[in-house]
């Protein structure tokens, strides 16, 4: 697990994106907690961190494809492939991310 951000840096309904060991990862803060996915729409190759969050989903800013923040699963077209999800832990006020995708 690698340090990513402080919890206070990501307000509810928002996200933060950074490159971790060569992969751009976005951490989203929802009512259920923090979730980490690859910051890439599998359809349009754009940053999901520029999209909008509703519940535990993020919508791509270009074509509206939706992804589940908990698993990376593509929930609506035009995306059909999932984006990668990453393990995450919150320790005190620190968000730690595992840069290895969750199997």
N, CA, C and O of each residue as an XYZ file, in Angstrom:
412
protein
N       0.839     -1.183      0.000
C       0.000      0.000      0.000
C       0.885      1.248      0.000
O       1.869      1.335      0.735
N       0.513      2.194     -0.831
C       1.272      3.434     -0.951
C       0.409      4.631     -0.568
O      -0.788      4.632     -0.855
N       0.976      5.641      0.066
C       0.208      6.838      0.418
C      -0.319      7.519     -0.839
O       0.401      7.659     -1.828
N      -1.582      7.941     -0.794
C      -2.216      8.598     -1.937
C      -2.617     10.036     -1.607
O      -2.266     10.970     -2.328
N      -3.359     10.201     -0.506
C      -3.839     11.530     -0.111
C      -4.357     11.454      1.312
O      -4.512     10.371      1.877
N      -4.621     12.613      1.881
C      -5.319     12.672      3.160
C      -6.817     12.658      2.879
O      -7.269     13.182      1.861
N      -7.585     12.056      3.784
C      -9.036     12.003      3.585
C      -9.632     13.402      3.476
O     -10.607     13.612      2.755
N      -9.051     14.346      4.186
C      -9.564     15.718      4.167
C      -9.363     16.405      2.818
O      -9.960     17.452      2.571
N      -8.538     15.839      1.948
C      -8.288     16.421      0.627
C      -9.370     16.079     -0.400
O      -9.436     16.703     -1.459
N     -10.222     15.085     -0.092
C     -11.235     14.640     -1.048
C     -12.607     14.757     -0.393
O     -12.992     13.909      0.411
N     -13.334     15.798     -0.737
C     -14.664     16.036     -0.167
C     -15.652     14.981     -0.668
O     -15.437     14.394     -1.728
N     -16.731     14.732      0.079
C     -17.753     13.789     -0.389
C     -18.272     14.197     -1.772
O     -18.539     15.370     -2.031
N     -18.408     13.197     -2.651
C     -18.864     13.448     -4.012
C     -17.767     13.889     -4.964
O     -18.030     14.142     -6.140
N     -16.539     13.985     -4.469
C     -15.411     14.449     -5.283
C     -14.374     13.341     -5.425
O     -14.529     12.249     -4.879
N     -13.314     13.645     -6.169
C     -12.245     12.674     -6.338
C     -10.913     13.383     -6.496
O     -10.847     14.601     -6.659
N      -9.865     12.594     -6.445
C      -8.514     13.083     -6.687
C      -7.822     12.048     -7.564
O      -7.975     10.843     -7.362
N      -7.063     12.530     -8.534
C      -6.369     11.659     -9.464
C      -4.867     11.881     -9.352
O      -4.406     13.009     -9.183
N      -4.111     10.793     -9.449
C      -2.649     10.880     -9.398
C      -2.061      9.649    -10.066
O      -2.721      8.617    -10.186
N      -0.830      9.769    -10.493
C      -0.128      8.623    -11.067
C       0.580      7.886     -9.939
O       1.369      8.465     -9.193
N       0.280      6.591     -9.831
C       0.883      5.733     -8.810
C       1.566      4.579     -9.541
O       0.916      3.764    -10.195
N       2.873      4.531     -9.417
C       3.674      3.493    -10.076
C       3.287      3.306    -11.542
O       3.118      2.179    -12.007
N       3.149      4.420    -12.265
C       2.910      4.386    -13.695
C       1.460      4.279    -14.132
O       1.181      4.288    -15.331
N       0.538      4.178    -13.197
C      -0.886      4.078    -13.529
C      -1.624      5.273    -12.943
O      -1.436      5.614    -11.775
N      -2.474      5.917    -13.764
C      -3.280      7.023    -13.255
C      -4.477      6.431    -12.512
O      -5.324      5.761    -13.103
N      -4.526      6.692    -11.212
C      -5.581      6.176    -10.333
C      -6.390      7.348     -9.799
O      -5.842      8.390     -9.442
N      -7.705      7.157     -9.752
C      -8.592      8.153     -9.167
C      -9.226      7.567     -7.914
O      -9.737      6.447     -7.929
N      -9.187      8.326     -6.841
C      -9.859      7.929     -5.603
C     -11.088      8.798     -5.452
O     -11.002     10.026     -5.453
N     -12.241      8.145     -5.320
C     -13.530      8.815     -5.201
C     -14.041      8.679     -3.776
O     -13.852      7.645     -3.137
N     -14.689      9.727     -3.283
C     -15.269      9.739     -1.939
C     -16.788      9.735     -2.091
O     -17.368     10.703     -2.582
N     -17.435      8.642     -1.667
C     -18.890      8.529     -1.728
C     -19.440      8.408     -0.308
O     -18.684      8.398      0.664
N     -20.744      8.318     -0.205
C     -21.380      8.138      1.104
C     -20.937      6.824      1.755
O     -20.964      6.699      2.979
N     -20.530      5.850      0.944
C     -20.077      4.551      1.463
C     -18.591      4.523      1.781
O     -18.107      3.549      2.357
N     -17.857      5.569      1.418
C     -16.431      5.604      1.718
C     -15.602      5.993      0.510
O     -16.069      6.703     -0.380
N     -14.360      5.517      0.493
C     -13.413      5.842     -0.568
C     -13.204      4.619     -1.453
O     -13.145      3.489     -0.969
N     -13.091      4.866     -2.767
C     -12.885      3.793     -3.729
C     -11.852      4.244     -4.750
O     -11.795      5.418     -5.117
N     -11.024      3.285     -5.212
C      -9.966      3.594     -6.171
C     -10.165      2.791     -7.450
O     -10.309      1.569     -7.411
N     -10.172      3.493     -8.591
C     -10.247      2.849     -9.896
C      -9.242      3.514    -10.829
O      -8.755      4.612    -10.557
N      -8.941      2.836    -11.927
C      -8.082      3.455    -12.932
C      -8.823      4.643    -13.522
O     -10.006      4.545    -13.848
N      -8.142      5.738    -13.654
C      -8.753      6.987    -14.125
C      -8.797      6.989    -15.653
O      -8.169      7.815    -16.315
N      -9.575      6.016    -16.196
C      -9.619      5.846    -17.644
C     -10.919      5.179    -18.059
O     -11.250      4.088    -17.594
N     -11.644      5.844    -18.933
C     -12.827      5.233    -19.531
C     -12.348      4.219    -20.557
O     -11.507      4.541    -21.396
N     -12.868      3.007    -20.502
C     -12.422      1.961    -21.421
C     -13.005      2.133    -22.817
O     -12.613      1.417    -23.738
N     -13.919      3.054    -22.987
C     -14.468      3.328    -24.316
C     -13.755      4.498    -24.983
O     -13.313      4.388    -26.126
N     -13.643      5.615    -24.273
C     -13.154      6.846    -24.892
C     -11.735      7.212    -24.479
O     -11.176      8.178    -24.998
N     -11.131      6.446    -23.541
C      -9.764      6.735    -23.103
C      -9.615      8.150    -22.528
O      -8.591      8.801    -22.735
N     -10.627      8.615    -21.813
C     -10.556      9.913    -21.143
C     -10.604      9.688    -19.637
O     -10.947      8.603    -19.168
N     -10.259     10.717    -18.898
C     -10.224     10.616    -17.439
C     -11.631     10.587    -16.842
O     -12.447     11.476    -17.086
N     -11.890      9.549    -16.061
C     -13.163      9.460    -15.354
C     -13.241     10.492    -14.231
O     -14.333     10.868    -13.805
N     -12.098     10.943    -13.760
C     -12.091     11.953    -12.699
C     -12.688     13.279    -13.179
O     -13.025     14.132    -12.359
N     -12.823     13.462    -14.494
C     -13.464     14.654    -15.041
C     -14.971     14.460    -15.216
O     -15.671     15.382    -15.635
N     -15.464     13.276    -14.899
C     -16.893     12.974    -15.027
C     -17.660     13.383    -13.792
O     -17.171     14.171    -12.984
N     -18.861     12.851    -13.641
C     -19.680     13.185    -12.478
C     -20.028     11.915    -11.709
O     -20.201     10.837    -12.278
N     -20.125     12.086    -10.393
C     -20.374     10.965     -9.483
C     -21.821     11.012     -9.023
O     -22.343     12.061     -8.647
N     -22.454      9.842     -9.062
C     -23.802      9.690     -8.543
C     -23.840      8.385     -7.764
O     -23.706      7.308     -8.344
N     -24.020      8.478     -6.458
C     -23.978      7.278     -5.624
C     -22.601      6.648     -5.694
O     -21.598      7.294     -5.391
N     -22.555      5.375     -6.097
C     -21.279      4.665     -6.226
C     -20.892      4.467     -7.688
O     -20.204      3.505     -8.029
N     -21.334      5.375     -8.546
C     -21.019      5.309     -9.969
C     -20.370      6.607    -10.416
O     -20.607      7.674     -9.850
N     -19.544      6.485    -11.449
C     -18.985      7.667    -12.106
C     -19.365      7.566    -13.575
O     -19.338      6.483    -14.159
N     -19.716      8.695    -14.166
C     -20.070      8.746    -15.588
C     -18.954      9.435    -16.357
O     -18.427     10.462    -15.927
N     -18.605      8.863    -17.484
C     -17.583      9.431    -18.356
C     -18.045     10.796    -18.862
O     -19.200     10.952    -19.255
N     -17.147     11.785    -18.853
C     -17.541     13.123    -19.283
C     -17.809     13.238    -20.784
O     -18.429     14.210    -21.213
N     -17.366     12.290    -21.581
C     -17.565     12.393    -23.029
C     -18.863     11.766    -23.506
O     -19.661     12.434    -24.163
N     -19.091     10.495    -23.190
C     -20.259      9.797    -23.737
C     -21.199      9.254    -22.669
O     -22.203      8.621    -22.996
N     -20.887      9.492    -21.396
C     -21.789      9.107    -20.317
C     -21.722      7.659    -19.878
O     -22.551      7.231    -19.075
N     -20.762      6.883    -20.375
C     -20.623      5.501    -19.907
C     -20.446      5.532    -18.387
O     -19.724      6.378    -17.859
N     -21.102      4.612    -17.692
C     -21.045      4.600    -16.233
C     -20.260      3.396    -15.737
O     -20.333      2.302    -16.296
N     -19.502      3.636    -14.663
C     -18.679      2.601    -14.039
C     -18.968      2.543    -12.554
O     -19.156      3.573    -11.906
N     -19.004      1.312    -12.008
C     -19.180      1.107    -10.581
C     -17.857      1.410     -9.891
O     -16.831      0.815    -10.222
N     -17.874      2.323     -8.943
C     -16.651      2.717     -8.251
C     -16.109      1.614     -7.348
O     -14.919      1.604     -7.033
N     -16.961      0.694     -6.932
C     -16.526     -0.379     -6.041
C     -15.775     -1.479     -6.775
O     -14.883     -2.109     -6.207
N     -16.130     -1.717     -8.037
C     -15.549     -2.847     -8.770
C     -14.906     -2.467    -10.100
O     -14.120     -3.241    -10.648
N     -15.228     -1.286    -10.627
C     -14.755     -0.883    -11.944
C     -15.636     -1.384    -13.071
O     -15.379     -1.083    -14.237
N     -16.681     -2.151    -12.739
C     -17.571     -2.731    -13.745
C     -18.222     -1.643    -14.600
O     -18.671     -0.616    -14.089
N     -18.264     -1.890    -15.915
C     -18.979     -0.993    -16.827
C     -20.467     -1.260    -16.661
O     -20.923     -2.388    -16.846
N     -21.229     -0.223    -16.310
C     -22.658     -0.378    -16.034
C     -23.537      0.039    -17.198
O     -24.690     -0.382    -17.289
N     -22.999      0.869    -18.095
C     -23.794      1.301    -19.246
C     -22.872      1.633    -20.407
O     -21.708      1.994    -20.229
N     -23.429      1.498    -21.598
C     -22.679      1.803    -22.815
C     -22.467      3.293    -22.954
O     -23.109      4.103    -22.286
N     -21.570      3.623    -23.822
C     -20.987      2.733    -24.818
C     -19.833      1.859    -24.313
O     -19.342      1.019    -25.067
N     -19.393      2.027    -23.082
C     -18.322      1.160    -22.551
C     -18.883     -0.228    -22.275
O     -19.983     -0.377    -21.742
N     -18.103     -1.243    -22.646
C     -18.497     -2.610    -22.321
C     -17.454     -3.297    -21.442
O     -17.759     -4.275    -20.760
N     -16.228     -2.786    -21.458
C     -15.162     -3.363    -20.636
C     -15.029     -2.597    -19.320
O     -15.214     -1.380    -19.294
N     -14.713     -3.293    -18.235
C     -14.526     -2.604    -16.958
C     -13.229     -1.810    -16.945
O     -12.318     -2.066    -17.732
N     -13.161     -0.850    -16.045
C     -11.892     -0.204    -15.744
C     -11.339     -0.935    -14.519
O     -12.092     -1.608    -13.816
N     -10.061     -0.817    -14.259
C      -9.465     -1.578    -13.160
C      -9.777     -0.936    -11.811
O      -9.773      0.287    -11.672
N     -10.045     -1.782    -10.826
C     -10.260     -1.337     -9.444
C      -9.013     -1.677     -8.639
O      -8.307     -2.637     -8.947
N      -8.750     -0.882     -7.604
C      -7.556     -1.058     -6.777
C      -7.933     -1.133     -5.306
O      -8.908     -0.520     -4.871
N      -7.152     -1.890     -4.546
C      -7.345     -1.982     -3.114
C      -7.011     -0.655     -2.451
O      -6.137      0.080     -2.911
N      -7.703     -0.364     -1.384
C      -7.542      0.915     -0.701
C      -7.765      0.703      0.788
O      -8.623     -0.082      1.189
N      -6.998      1.400      1.595
C      -7.178      1.396      3.054
C      -7.122      2.826      3.546
O      -6.387      3.658      3.014
N      -7.918      3.100      4.581
C      -7.843      4.396      5.245
C      -7.281      4.149      6.636
O      -7.856      3.401      7.427
N      -6.156      4.782      6.925
C      -5.507      4.672      8.227
C      -5.423      6.078      8.800
O      -4.686      6.929      8.301
N      -6.191      6.302      9.854
C      -6.322      7.636     10.438
C      -6.821      8.588      9.345
O      -7.938      8.414      8.860
N      -6.034      9.581      8.948
C      -6.456     10.536      7.913
C      -5.727     10.285      6.599
O      -5.703     11.157      5.731
N      -5.129      9.098      6.442
C      -4.334      8.818      5.255
C      -4.991      7.729      4.406
O      -5.381      6.677      4.912
N      -5.104      8.004      3.105
C      -5.626      7.024      2.152
C      -4.425      6.318      1.533
O      -3.531      6.957      0.978
N      -4.417      4.990      1.637
C      -3.367      4.163      1.055
C      -3.965      3.371     -0.101
O      -5.067      2.834      0.016
N      -3.238      3.294     -1.224
C      -3.721      2.591     -2.398
C      -2.723      1.500     -2.767
O      -1.510      1.707     -2.732
N      -3.261      0.329     -3.124
C      -2.444     -0.763     -3.634
C      -2.432     -0.630     -5.157
O      -3.482     -0.796     -5.777
N      -1.301     -0.342     -5.781
C      -1.270     -0.134     -7.229
C      -1.452     -1.397     -8.065
O      -1.456     -1.322     -9.294
N      -1.604     -2.559     -7.423
C      -1.899     -3.789     -8.149
C      -3.409     -3.900     -8.298
O      -4.124     -3.818     -7.300
N      -3.921     -4.087     -9.525
C      -5.376     -4.189     -9.700
C      -5.963     -5.337     -8.904
O      -5.318     -6.369     -8.724
N      -7.179     -5.161     -8.431
C      -7.907     -6.206     -7.723
C      -8.286     -7.271     -8.744
O      -8.773     -6.947     -9.828
N      -8.067     -8.529     -8.410
C      -8.383     -9.616     -9.361
C      -9.866     -9.828     -9.480
O     -10.307    -10.697    -10.231
